[in-house]
Amino acid sequence: MAGGPHPVGGPHPVIRIVSVAKVYGAGQAAVHALRGVSLDVLTMDYVAIMGASGSGKSTLMNIIGCLDVPSEGRFLIDGIDTSSLDEQQLAVVRNRKIGFVFQSFNLIPRMSALRNVELPLSYAGVKPAGRRRRAEAALRLVGLGDRLNSQPKQLSGGQQQRVAVARALVTNPALILADEPTGNLDSKASHDLMGVFDQLNAAGRTVVLITHEADVAAHAKRVIQVQDGHIVADRRVAEPGDLPPLLTRQGVPS
Amino acid sequence: MSPLQTFQFALAGLSANKLRSALTTLGILIGVGSVILLVAVGNGSSQSVQNAISSLGATSITVLHTQGSASGNSSSSASTAFAEPKDLTVQDAQALAAADGVASASPVVSTSQTLSNGGTSDTGVSVTGTYPSYFAAENDTISQGAYFTQQQVDKAQAVVVLGSQAATDLFGTTNPVGQSVLVAGIPFTVVGVLASKGSSGLGSADNTAIAPLTTVQAKLTGFGTLNNIVVLAKSAGQVSAVEGQVTSVLDQRHGETSADADFSVFSASTVLSTASSTSHTFTVLLGAVAAISLLVGGIGITNIMLVTVTERTREIGIRKAIGATPGVILAQFLTEATLLSMIGGLLGVLAGVVGSRFQVVGVKPVIVPFSIPLALGFSVVIGLFFGGFPANRAAGMRPADALRYE
């Protein structure tokens, strides 16, 4: 059924990971980062992948983000099998299907917030007028409508990370993939940022968080524990169609 | 990605490190500028040599007396000794004038004398005794007065035509025509002044005085051998045929073979071809030296682009993560390298053109038109070639590794 049409209306897997293994190096020096992981992520789901460093969660994130390819097994995103894709096609998949948010923000220096958010649209070949309109809308959505022309270094960490979120969602991707998004933020900025993720998920976005912080994972509807290259726990908190757990309890965060 | 977008990204990349970009550009600027300037210098010196030689007259042939009695007054006992060189005589010149394809043959004696006018004197003036046909053969034109005539030659009148330099030295701004000038203490009447031929690089052609052959022989040099005979061919195409004629006529008259000839024949065109091949070699050599500096500038581009790519590894990773294909990254860095070399090239053209307006070591550079597109084109090729390796490295980076780079 992989790659085929999904049932209309009901939740379908955005991500399908089938027995994926990843080995770095060869022979005696080989490192088994992933040892046969299988996982489906449905649309509108809000998944936290937790694990200590060295657990394989970064490798899993690289594979989900199409930044790396599995040594064994299959990985499908929105029905597209990535194992047969070359670097050029993987770049297109990253552009169309995935919005990245990184721990260290990873904005391009010396480019305004607006330009940074426009960048994925540039690579997608969107015309300048459409780029600008969509980038402005995305920045307004994350509460930065008044900082369009600020350079990254003129913004606080929390603001930079919200620019990164705007950049991640501007292409309307199937999946927003966030790698330790609060890792470089103070608790206030972390709280605000997680509120943005909660709202995005409530608006129907599929979100996958990679984190080692329990209070970040508490925002997710499903929490997966990775250890030594295996999934060791998979706990569902809320259904993909529900509101995010902390959003329901606290109401709409400011 | 539109080309405009790629161009904008490249421009932003370059302006991120302005000093570095400017210094890299400087390498190409110097390379392109020196190619254009040095080739122009080579070309300019070759043109000035050619002008100097062609001012001698492209259709004139000079018969030079060799091994002869240098001082004119020695008696010519020509018929006695076998190896004794014969004099070059007025009769030789008349025989040459009658030969096929010859327009005129002017016998020439020359000597260096002091000229004076009252208190003003001019030493080391080249005084030439000859026939009026000499003026045409030497491309001399009169600016004031007139040439002397054949009648004046026949009557051995003391008249003289001054070169422009000699005229200004002796008479300043006053008109010398009709005035008297002393040549080695002997009074001559100035009948004309020649137009300036300019400095030829072979000594000033203007510090001269030209007088009738008979007068100069009678009063200054004596009736010895001629120094040379200037033969004027009827057309440029006949020059080499006339050279052969001249040689055979003189061989016959002097009763000798070319092996023991007492004269030598050369034409401006043979000198011209030798000189132009020499100066061509000179131009190529200068161009090659300049091309090496362009090459060094190109290596500078590779170097700086490699640094840039390494420095921006993380940025490359980000761009790839959000959907830049390897081709887009390649295009961006190639455009950056090519922009560097093109800006350097354009500024280099400017520098070369401006620089060639000045005299360089006494040579007026003359820009070779094709050197400009050649140098510019070469600088673009250098950008593509030397930028290709770093750009390829950037394009081939694995996004996961590039993102992890600190």
Interface residues (C-beta under 8 A of the other chain):
Chain A: N62 G65 L67 D68 E87 Q88 A91 V92 R94 N95 R96 F100 F102 N106 L107 I108 P109 R110 M111 L119 P120 S122 Y123 A124 G125 R167 T171
Chain B: M1 S2 Q5 A12 A16 R314 E315 G317 I318 R319 K320 A321 I322 G323 A324 T325 P326 G327 V328 R398 P399 A400 L403
